[in-house]
Amino acid sequence: MSNSFSFARVITIFVLLLSPILAYSQTPSARDYLQIGYEKEQRGNTNGALESYDKALQIDPRFADAYYYRGSLHMNAGDLAAALDDLTQAIKLDSGSAGAYGNRATVWKRLGNFKNAFNDISIAIKLDKDQGRRAQSYYVRGLLWYENPTFSLSEKDAKTPEDVRRSLLNQVETNYKNAISDFSEAIKLDARAVDAYADRGVVRGKLGDRKGELSDYEKALQIDPCFARVYYNRARFYSGQNDFVNSLRDYDKAIQCRPDYEIAISNRGYIRYLTKDFEGALTDFETAMRLDPNDVLPYLNRGLLRTDQGKHEEAIRDFTRVTEIAPKDFRGYGARGLAYLRIGKDKEALTDLSKATEMNPSARAMIESEAEKIRTTRKVN
């Protein structure tokens, strides 16, 4: 799920609409400036909105709503320090502001302080009486559980490496179950909470509930028939089952709904490669490269395809590009080392293969097995 994916859709969920003001007095009040600022913000005039919120606070330095709106504006603009200051002040002045707690949770999350983010979004859930906003808050907390599977709200004393490993495994399962619970609460409050269905499906899949995963994807697509991310996730599900027909069908739909969906295009290329549609695979890999020149996967997969075609020099160029983009990724060195071995450049092969196994010792057995197969084939030929 990458999943970077989900907070952007709920960033403004806590914005509370003010009652329209039909006419301003000769000397605008703090609330007048707040309304003016909100209207400017809605029109995309960020600087003008900020000036109006500043004026509201100059008139009334204890105006909680103005701190809330200005803090939310800073949050959306990426000024997290200013957002944190304003939202905290809004909460000090109005401890019942669910919106301020909700938006501050988003700020804490972006700052990497997940404990504070959990605490704030939980308070927002308790405070908010609006059913739709509470649904969104449950969804946000579900994302926190899902995106931070090893995070714990309590400190645990793990004495041995095995204790640490077991504790982490238990924490991951617990957090995924908590995510499902919060996504389910969001759905109870809002039957059309399409993101909650989509992400609950992903988490169910991680816990091995394949039937529940597919069911949630289906429900999400009933609500939004062109939800590209859901088609993408379902395509990955099918490819994991070696059902390449349905996987390709869903990648096609994901790309139809979102033509610039680079990772879906790259993955479809790989499925086409597996099913021997080399021309279609090449087209997809090269399209993905244009969309994101810094993604290593299209280069890695095109190199594998060219290896299958016997175009080893071209494959080596692709694998070299992988090492340039991601010098700490062992796959580029491993693949290039094997390619060198195929064309008899044993010295270069040894250098690359040694570096790959040094970078990732767990890949040593796989790399040595592939290298031995190549050496055997060379002897036979």
Legacy VTK file of the C-alpha trace (Angstrom):
# vtk DataFile Version 3.0
C-alpha trace
ASCII
DATASET POLYDATA
POINTS 381 float
0.000 0.000 0.000
2.604 2.868 -0.932
1.829 3.490 -0.149
2.534 7.155 0.197
-0.335 7.400 -0.531
-3.104 8.094 1.711
-2.705 11.140 3.965
-2.897 13.488 0.989
-6.533 12.520 0.445
-7.596 13.437 3.971
-5.449 16.488 4.651
-8.435 18.855 4.689
-10.934 16.562 6.372
-11.133 18.620 9.535
-11.818 22.010 7.948
-15.020 23.352 9.510
-17.056 25.642 7.318
-17.908 28.960 8.852
-21.349 30.513 8.571
-21.447 32.870 5.583
-21.113 36.546 6.380
-23.309 38.577 4.112
-21.816 41.944 4.880
-18.795 43.152 6.784
-18.960 46.048 9.235
-17.059 49.251 8.460
-14.282 48.037 10.778
-13.888 44.288 10.121
-13.840 42.087 13.190
-11.465 39.192 13.825
-14.134 36.806 12.566
-14.617 38.937 9.446
-10.915 38.579 8.656
-11.151 34.859 9.336
-13.941 34.553 6.769
-12.009 36.696 4.272
-8.945 34.522 4.792
-10.913 31.330 4.285
-12.429 32.652 1.042
-8.966 33.623 -0.231
-7.624 30.189 0.692
-10.435 28.516 -1.241
-9.455 30.553 -4.307
-5.827 29.469 -3.968
-4.564 32.813 -2.667
-2.382 31.386 0.089
-0.443 34.568 0.885
-3.606 36.638 1.013
-5.261 34.107 3.298
-2.272 34.131 5.626
-2.365 37.932 5.832
-6.059 37.845 6.741
-5.534 35.207 9.440
-2.671 37.330 10.826
-4.990 40.342 10.991
-7.639 38.293 12.790
-5.088 37.384 15.457
-3.833 40.956 15.735
-7.392 41.969 16.650
-7.992 38.967 18.930
-4.816 37.134 20.041
-6.959 34.485 21.776
-9.042 33.597 18.719
-8.723 29.798 18.642
-10.351 29.394 15.213
-7.804 31.751 13.633
-4.907 29.726 15.025
-6.600 26.589 13.743
-7.119 27.935 10.223
-3.656 29.473 10.026
-2.106 26.271 11.365
-3.990 24.194 8.813
-2.810 26.540 6.054
0.792 26.145 7.219
0.309 22.368 7.286
-0.953 22.261 3.717
1.946 24.505 2.638
4.471 22.189 4.280
5.602 24.585 7.040
5.284 21.969 9.756
6.962 23.933 12.552
4.576 26.882 12.116
1.634 24.493 11.774
2.554 22.717 15.006
2.827 26.009 16.892
-0.532 27.308 15.665
-2.469 24.071 16.115
-1.044 23.633 19.621
-2.132 27.177 20.477
-5.596 26.457 19.049
-5.863 23.417 21.344
-4.716 25.439 24.384
-7.456 27.979 23.714
-10.117 25.403 22.763
-9.431 21.931 24.137
-12.559 20.644 22.417
-11.336 21.353 18.875
-11.445 17.972 17.159
-10.177 19.556 13.956
-7.073 20.971 15.623
-6.250 17.605 17.181
-6.849 15.864 13.851
-4.632 18.195 11.851
-1.947 18.197 14.521
-1.943 14.394 14.274
-1.131 14.789 10.572
1.709 17.174 11.425
3.115 14.787 14.052
2.954 11.953 11.526
4.897 13.953 8.945
7.477 14.810 11.591
7.872 11.118 12.401
6.437 11.375 15.917
3.959 8.532 15.631
3.164 8.299 19.336
1.927 11.897 19.418
0.094 11.335 16.135
-1.750 8.339 17.612
-2.616 10.277 20.748
-3.963 13.289 18.866
-6.044 11.376 16.339
-7.519 9.274 19.156
-8.585 12.454 20.962
-10.080 13.783 17.711
-12.166 10.605 17.403
-13.516 11.037 20.938
-14.294 14.726 20.512
-15.833 14.876 17.048
-19.607 14.526 16.905
-19.774 14.711 13.119
-20.160 11.182 11.766
-18.362 11.845 8.488
-15.351 13.453 10.147
-15.144 10.684 12.728
-15.089 8.165 9.894
-12.154 10.024 8.355
-10.371 10.105 11.719
-10.736 6.354 12.130
-9.355 5.966 8.614
-6.354 8.167 9.444
-5.628 6.155 12.592
-5.988 2.946 10.614
-3.332 4.253 8.220
-1.033 4.984 11.147
-1.321 1.381 12.342
-0.860 0.021 8.822
2.039 2.232 7.794
3.944 1.666 11.047
3.547 -2.064 11.675
6.429 -2.346 14.166
5.483 0.735 16.172
4.397 0.240 19.767
2.712 2.763 22.034
4.342 1.091 25.046
7.968 0.286 25.815
8.752 -3.437 25.911
11.715 -5.077 27.604
13.137 -7.585 25.118
16.168 -9.288 26.627
17.441 -11.506 23.798
17.554 -11.268 19.981
14.879 -13.961 19.844
12.711 -11.914 22.228
13.161 -8.918 19.919
12.227 -10.948 16.837
9.166 -12.473 18.500
8.093 -9.109 19.895
8.321 -7.479 16.452
6.314 -10.253 14.805
3.606 -9.972 17.450
3.586 -6.186 17.126
3.150 -6.346 13.353
0.173 -8.680 13.682
-1.340 -6.525 16.434
-0.945 -3.320 14.444
-2.437 -4.842 11.303
-5.429 -6.050 13.329
-5.781 -2.572 14.848
-5.703 -1.093 11.351
-8.481 -3.425 10.205
-10.529 -2.486 13.273
-10.191 1.247 12.575
-10.903 0.872 8.856
-13.997 -1.135 9.793
-15.156 1.619 12.157
-14.723 4.127 9.339
-16.889 1.955 7.090
-19.580 1.620 9.764
-19.784 5.401 9.987
-19.553 5.947 6.229
-20.646 3.103 3.974
-18.962 4.828 1.019
-15.548 5.154 2.690
-13.796 3.882 -0.420
-10.260 4.401 0.883
-11.066 2.424 4.018
-12.277 -0.514 1.911
-9.191 -0.286 -0.312
-6.676 -0.235 2.523
-8.534 -2.760 4.655
-8.235 -5.107 1.700
-4.465 -4.622 1.585
-4.069 -5.277 5.317
-6.320 -8.329 5.175
-4.057 -9.682 2.467
-1.006 -9.160 4.668
-2.694 -11.239 7.361
-3.452 -14.027 4.859
-7.174 -13.314 4.474
-7.252 -13.593 0.676
-11.027 -13.870 0.467
-11.504 -10.757 2.604
-8.883 -8.911 0.566
-10.691 -9.549 -2.726
-14.065 -8.755 -1.176
-12.857 -5.329 -0.030
-11.369 -4.561 -3.441
-14.700 -5.439 -5.046
-16.594 -3.148 -2.653
-14.162 -0.307 -3.285
-14.618 -0.680 -7.042
-18.394 -0.697 -6.689
-18.094 2.732 -5.051
-15.425 4.024 -7.443
-15.239 1.975 -10.676
-12.089 3.819 -11.760
-10.033 3.539 -8.573
-6.618 2.880 -10.123
-4.883 1.931 -6.879
-7.381 -0.832 -6.196
-6.961 -2.317 -9.675
-3.188 -2.147 -9.106
-3.412 -3.951 -5.762
-5.745 -6.591 -7.159
-3.403 -7.092 -10.118
-0.588 -7.767 -7.664
-2.820 -10.200 -5.794
-3.515 -12.151 -8.997
0.129 -12.175 -10.065
0.994 -13.605 -6.648
-1.389 -16.449 -7.480
0.254 -16.866 -10.921
-3.046 -15.780 -12.484
-1.441 -13.641 -15.144
-4.600 -13.269 -17.243
-6.514 -11.500 -14.480
-3.380 -9.660 -13.370
-2.897 -8.176 -16.840
-6.576 -7.295 -17.044
-6.390 -5.302 -13.811
-3.118 -3.598 -14.718
-4.808 -2.557 -17.982
-7.720 -1.055 -16.034
-5.432 0.703 -13.564
-3.537 2.319 -16.439
-6.734 3.233 -18.284
-7.896 5.075 -15.165
-4.490 6.649 -14.575
-2.342 6.756 -17.735
0.746 8.037 -15.885
0.697 5.219 -13.297
4.386 4.392 -13.647
4.629 1.473 -11.213
1.562 -0.184 -12.758
3.057 0.191 -16.239
6.380 -1.227 -15.039
4.679 -4.167 -13.317
2.516 -4.873 -16.353
5.705 -4.985 -18.391
7.096 -7.632 -16.072
3.959 -9.770 -16.381
4.157 -9.389 -20.166
7.797 -10.488 -19.948
6.816 -13.567 -17.914
4.156 -14.434 -20.495
6.670 -14.023 -23.366
5.096 -10.860 -24.757
8.526 -9.318 -25.180
7.417 -6.501 -27.478
4.691 -5.401 -25.079
7.071 -5.718 -22.136
9.684 -3.515 -23.812
7.072 -0.881 -24.574
5.972 -0.831 -20.940
9.500 -0.727 -19.529
10.473 2.171 -21.777
7.264 4.064 -20.983
7.940 3.596 -17.265
11.501 4.885 -17.738
10.197 8.066 -19.348
7.711 8.601 -16.550
10.265 8.000 -13.786
13.907 7.870 -14.914
15.000 7.085 -11.344
13.011 3.879 -10.908
15.426 0.937 -11.121
12.837 -1.756 -11.823
12.193 -1.012 -15.517
15.947 -1.051 -16.191
16.439 -4.231 -14.174
13.575 -6.001 -15.904
14.555 -4.806 -19.380
18.026 -6.131 -18.669
16.574 -9.527 -17.785
14.506 -9.504 -20.973
17.536 -8.633 -23.081
19.443 -11.432 -21.361
16.729 -13.871 -22.448
17.083 -12.497 -25.984
20.844 -13.054 -25.896
21.555 -9.300 -26.031
24.063 -9.407 -23.196
25.882 -6.143 -23.902
22.578 -4.271 -23.914
21.588 -6.054 -20.717
24.866 -4.979 -19.102
24.091 -1.345 -19.978
20.722 -1.644 -18.271
22.216 -3.250 -15.160
24.901 -0.562 -15.083
22.130 2.041 -15.081
20.633 0.291 -12.030
23.958 0.621 -10.181
24.083 4.314 -11.088
20.555 5.031 -9.867
20.807 2.865 -6.746
24.450 2.204 -5.860
23.416 0.449 -2.635
21.063 -1.991 -4.403
22.774 -5.371 -4.705
20.533 -6.453 -7.583
22.254 -4.277 -10.167
25.679 -5.680 -9.325
24.384 -9.246 -9.097
22.585 -9.101 -12.437
25.511 -7.401 -14.166
27.970 -9.888 -12.689
25.946 -12.796 -14.075
25.728 -11.024 -17.442
29.513 -10.597 -17.518
29.874 -14.283 -16.682
27.686 -15.237 -19.650
30.015 -13.505 -22.104
33.214 -14.778 -20.507
34.287 -11.627 -18.686
35.138 -13.564 -15.540
37.203 -10.837 -13.848
34.418 -8.268 -14.119
31.923 -10.926 -13.077
33.867 -11.779 -9.928
34.091 -8.116 -8.943
30.351 -7.528 -9.312
29.228 -10.820 -7.768
31.512 -10.338 -4.778
30.128 -6.844 -4.250
26.515 -8.081 -4.532
27.011 -10.848 -1.939
28.878 -8.443 0.348
25.978 -5.997 0.165
23.382 -8.718 0.749
24.830 -11.909 2.289
21.400 -13.562 2.275
21.497 -13.527 -1.549
24.797 -15.423 -1.705
23.284 -18.897 -2.195
20.977 -17.713 -4.991
23.747 -15.817 -6.801
26.241 -18.686 -6.510
23.628 -21.135 -7.800
22.921 -18.963 -10.857
26.628 -18.487 -11.483
27.234 -22.231 -11.363
24.446 -22.836 -13.889
26.067 -20.347 -16.254
29.495 -21.943 -15.870
28.016 -25.373 -16.557
26.270 -24.101 -19.687
29.523 -22.537 -20.904
31.365 -25.837 -20.480
28.712 -27.743 -22.423
28.799 -25.227 -25.249
LINES 1 382
381 0 1 2 3 4 5 6 7 8 9 10 11 12 13 14 15 16 17 18 19 20 21 22 23 24 25 26 27 28 29 30 31 32 33 34 35 36 37 38 39 40 41 42 43 44 45 46 47 48 49 50 51 52 53 54 55 56 57 58 59 60 61 62 63 64 65 66 67 68 69 70 71 72 73 74 75 76 77 78 79 80 81 82 83 84 85 86 87 88 89 90 91 92 93 94 95 96 97 98 99 100 101 102 103 104 105 106 107 108 109 110 111 112 113 114 115 116 117 118 119 120 121 122 123 124 125 126 127 128 129 130 131 132 133 134 135 136 137 138 139 140 141 142 143 144 145 146 147 148 149 150 151 152 153 154 155 156 157 158 159 160 161 162 163 164 165 166 167 168 169 170 171 172 173 174 175 176 177 178 179 180 181 182 183 184 185 186 187 188 189 190 191 192 193 194 195 196 197 198 199 200 201 202 203 204 205 206 207 208 209 210 211 212 213 214 215 216 217 218 219 220 221 222 223 224 225 226 227 228 229 230 231 232 233 234 235 236 237 238 239 240 241 242 243 244 245 246 247 248 249 250 251 252 253 254 255 256 257 258 259 260 261 262 263 264 265 266 267 268 269 270 271 272 273 274 275 276 277 278 279 280 281 282 283 284 285 286 287 288 289 290 291 292 293 294 295 296 297 298 299 300 301 302 303 304 305 306 307 308 309 310 311 312 313 314 315 316 317 318 319 320 321 322 323 324 325 326 327 328 329 330 331 332 333 334 335 336 337 338 339 340 341 342 343 344 345 346 347 348 349 350 351 352 353 354 355 356 357 358 359 360 361 362 363 364 365 366 367 368 369 370 371 372 373 374 375 376 377 378 379 380
